[in-house]
Amino acid sequence: MAVAALIAIGALLIWAFGSITARLIGALIIFEGLLRIGYTGASPLSVSILATGIGAWLLGHWIWAYKHRTWRTRLALNAYSLPGLHHLAPIGTNHAPP
C-alpha cells in the first residue's frame, strides 16, 4: 500500500513539475556535454552525456506538449518535426511527408 502511494505521489510530482525540471536538467547536461567535448574531444562519454541531455530536454518538452496541447518553444516544435522524431510527438508538428 505504501509503495502505491509513493508511486502516485511521484506521478503527481512528475506531472506538476516534470516539464520544467526535465528541460532545465537537460539544458545543464547539454552544457556539460558540450564543455567536455570542447576540452577533451568527442569521447564516447562526452557524446553520451550530450545525448542524455538532449533526451531529457526533449522529454521535458514532450510532457509540456502533452499537458498543454501546444509547443512551449519553436525549437521544440522544429525538433519534433524532424523525420522519424515526429512519430514520437504527442501533438501535431510541422512535418511534411516527402
C-alpha angles and dihedrals in degrees: 000000000000091000091054090050092050090049091050092049090047091051091050092050091049090049093048102039106010097097098055093036094052092046094049095043090045091052091050092049091048089052091050092048092051091048091050091049090049095050104033104020130245099317118165090253093053093048092047090051089051092048091049090052092049090049093051091047091050091048090054091052091045090055091048093049092047093049100041101028090230136083116259094214138013088238090061091048090050092047093051090045091065118112110274095009092069088072089067095051115114092210137026122301137190092258112141115199114237 
